C-alpha cells in the first residue's frame, strides 16, 4: 500500500514538471504604456498642487460614443486619456481645468466627454 501511494505521488509530481511556455496577447514592449496614466496625480477642485511646479503644456482627453448601442462617453475615461497625454509629456501631475459631457449627437458621436488640463511637473507628491 505504501509503495502504491509513493508511486502515485511520484507520477503526480512528475506530471507537473515539463517544458511549459506562457503566451499572452499583451505587448511586452508596451506594458509600461498600459499603466503610465497611474503615475500622474490629478488635481481638481479643492485639491491643488502644493509648492512650485513647471507647466509642460495643455493636454486633453476625449471619448466618443459612436453608435447608439456602444458604451456612452465617459468623463472618467476622458480624464484617464488626459492623464496619459500628460504622462507623454513626462509630467507627474495634471491640473484639470474643465470636463464636459456633451449629450447632443453630432455627425460622428452620439455623446462625447472631454477633459482639458495642464500637464505639470511637481517636486512634492501629495
C-alpha positions as CSV (number, residue, x, y, z in Angstrom):
1,X,0.0,0.0,0.0
2,X,2.9,2.3,0.9
3,X,4.6,1.6,-2.4
4,X,1.4,2.3,-4.3
5,X,0.9,5.6,-2.6
6,X,4.6,6.6,-3.2
7,X,4.3,5.6,-6.9
8,X,1.1,7.7,-7.2
9,X,2.8,10.8,-5.7
10,X,5.8,10.4,-7.9
11,X,3.6,10.2,-11.0
12,X,1.6,13.2,-9.9
13,X,4.6,15.3,-9.2
14,X,6.3,14.3,-12.5
15,X,3.2,15.4,-14.4
16,X,3.8,18.9,-13.1
17,X,7.3,19.1,-14.4
18,X,7.7,19.9,-18.1
19,X,8.6,22.4,-20.6
20,X,5.6,24.8,-20.5
21,X,5.5,28.2,-22.1
22,X,3.2,31.1,-21.5
23,X,1.8,33.1,-24.4
24,X,0.0,36.4,-23.9
25,X,-1.7,38.9,-26.2
26,X,0.0,41.8,-24.1
27,X,2.8,43.5,-25.9
28,X,5.8,43.2,-23.5
29,X,7.4,46.3,-25.0
30,X,4.3,48.4,-24.3
31,X,3.4,47.1,-20.8
32,X,4.6,50.4,-19.2
33,X,2.4,52.3,-21.6
34,X,-0.7,50.5,-20.3
35,X,-0.2,51.8,-16.8
36,X,1.6,55.2,-17.3
37,X,-1.5,57.2,-16.6
38,X,-1.4,55.9,-13.0
39,X,1.9,57.8,-12.5
40,X,0.1,61.2,-13.0
41,X,-1.6,62.8,-10.0
42,X,-4.9,64.5,-10.8
43,X,-5.5,67.9,-9.2
44,X,-9.1,69.1,-9.5
45,X,-11.4,71.3,-7.5
46,X,-10.1,72.0,-4.0
47,X,-7.1,69.6,-4.5
48,X,-4.4,71.7,-6.0
49,X,-0.6,71.2,-6.2
50,X,1.4,72.4,-3.3
51,X,4.8,74.1,-3.9
52,X,6.5,75.0,-7.1
53,X,5.7,73.2,-10.3
54,X,6.6,73.5,-14.0
55,X,3.9,73.7,-16.7
56,X,4.6,71.2,-19.5
57,X,1.7,72.2,-21.7
58,X,-2.0,71.8,-22.3
59,X,-3.5,68.3,-22.7
60,X,-6.9,66.9,-23.4
61,X,-8.7,63.6,-23.4
62,X,-11.8,62.8,-25.4
63,X,-14.2,59.9,-25.6
64,X,-16.9,59.4,-28.2
65,X,-19.9,57.1,-28.3
66,X,-20.0,56.3,-31.9
67,X,-23.2,54.2,-32.1
68,X,-26.4,54.1,-30.0
69,X,-25.5,50.6,-28.8
70,X,-21.9,51.5,-27.8
71,X,-20.9,52.4,-24.3
72,X,-21.7,56.0,-23.5
73,X,-18.9,58.5,-23.5
74,X,-17.4,58.8,-20.0
75,X,-15.8,61.7,-18.1
76,X,-13.7,59.2,-16.2
77,X,-12.3,57.8,-19.5
78,X,-11.7,61.3,-20.8
79,X,-9.8,62.1,-17.6
80,X,-7.7,59.0,-18.0
81,X,-6.8,59.8,-21.6
82,X,-5.8,63.3,-20.4
83,X,-3.6,61.7,-17.7
84,X,-2.0,59.6,-20.4
85,X,-1.3,62.6,-22.5
86,X,0.3,64.3,-19.5
87,X,2.5,61.3,-19.0
88,X,3.5,61.5,-22.7
89,X,4.9,65.0,-21.8
90,X,6.9,63.5,-18.9
91,X,4.5,65.2,-16.4
92,X,3.7,63.8,-12.9
93,X,0.6,65.9,-12.4
94,X,-2.5,67.1,-14.2
95,X,-4.5,70.2,-13.2
96,X,-8.0,69.7,-14.6
97,X,-9.3,72.9,-16.0
98,X,-12.6,71.7,-17.3
99,X,-14.5,68.5,-18.1
100,X,-17.6,68.5,-20.3
101,X,-20.2,65.9,-21.2
102,X,-22.0,66.6,-24.5
103,X,-25.2,64.6,-25.0
104,X,-26.1,66.4,-28.2
105,X,-25.5,64.0,-31.1
106,X,-23.1,65.2,-33.8
107,X,-22.2,63.7,-37.2
108,X,-19.6,61.4,-35.6
109,X,-20.7,60.9,-32.0
110,X,-23.9,60.1,-30.1
111,X,-22.3,61.5,-26.9
112,X,-18.9,62.9,-26.1
113,X,-16.8,63.6,-23.0
114,X,-13.8,66.0,-23.0
115,X,-11.4,66.9,-20.2
116,X,-8.8,69.7,-20.6
117,X,-6.0,70.4,-18.3
118,X,-2.4,71.5,-17.7
119,X,0.4,68.9,-17.6
120,X,2.8,69.8,-14.8
121,X,5.9,68.5,-13.1
122,X,5.8,68.9,-9.3
123,X,8.6,68.4,-6.8
124,X,6.3,67.4,-4.0
125,X,3.9,64.5,-4.4
126,X,0.7,64.7,-2.3
